[in-house]
Every structure is written in structure tokens, then in C-alpha cells.
Amino acid sequence: MHYVTTALLIILSLVVLAFAVQNREPVDVAFLIWSISLRKIFLILGTYVLGMLSGWGLVEIAKRLLEK
């Protein structure tokens, strides 16, 4: 089982690395009066992390509401 886990981890790491290499060009992001230029991979990963955190927060709120 250890070999399967290691193999999956290596494959996932290679996929993430290929994704990062292909999305290196900078993009401009604007919000209201702010504007920033950052690499596409950071924008995608940041959006993913914020989505995970907000989803986790909503699940925790729902659990607390259902416990009462």
C-alpha cells in the first residue's frame, strides 16, 4: 500500500508541476480601485484555497446550526 501512496503522490506532484510551468505568464487582476499583476498559477491556486476555506466555513456553520 505504501508504494501505491508514493506513486500517487509522485504523479500528483508531476501534474501540479506541469500545470505550474504552463501557467507562468502574468495576468492583471483589478478590483475596485486596486490592480495587481501576478502569475496565473498563483491566481488559480489562491482562488482554490479561498474556495476551500469558505466551503469549510459554511460546512462548520451548517453543522452548528443542525446541532441545535
N, C-alpha and C positions, 0 to 999 in steps of 0.2 A: 504494500500500500504506500510505503514511503517513496518508492520510485514513481508511482503514478502522481502523487502530490508534487514531487520535484519536477517531473516532466511538464505538468500543467502550469506550474509557476514559471518555468523557463519559457514555455510557449506564450503565456500571457505577457511576460516581460518583453519578449520579442515583438509581439503585436503592438504593445504600447510604444516601444521604441520606434518601430516603423511609422506609427501614427504621428509621433512627435517630429520625426525627421521630415515627413511630408507636409507638415503644417508649421513651418518655421517663419513664413513671411509675416510681417507686421500688419495689423489692421487698426483702423481708427475707431474708437468707441466714444460716442458722445451721449451725455445725459444732462439735460437741462443746460447749465452754463459750463459744465466740465467736459473736457475732451482729453482722451489719453490714447496713446499708440502703444499697443503691446502685441506680442506674438499670438497667433491664432490658437496654438496649443494651450497657452495659459488662459485664454478666454474660455475655451471649451472645458478645460478641467475645472476652472473656477466656477463656471455655471453648474457643472455636475456636482461639485462639492456643496454649493449653496442649495441646490435642489435636494441633495441627500439630507442636509441639516434641517431644511424646512419640512421635509417629509417626516423625518424622525420627530420633530417637534409636534407636528399635527397628530401623529400616532400617540405620543405621550399625552397630549391634551385629551384625545378621544378615550384613552384608557382611564384617565382620571375621572372623566365625566361618566363613563359607564360603570365605574366602581361605586358611585354614589347612589 
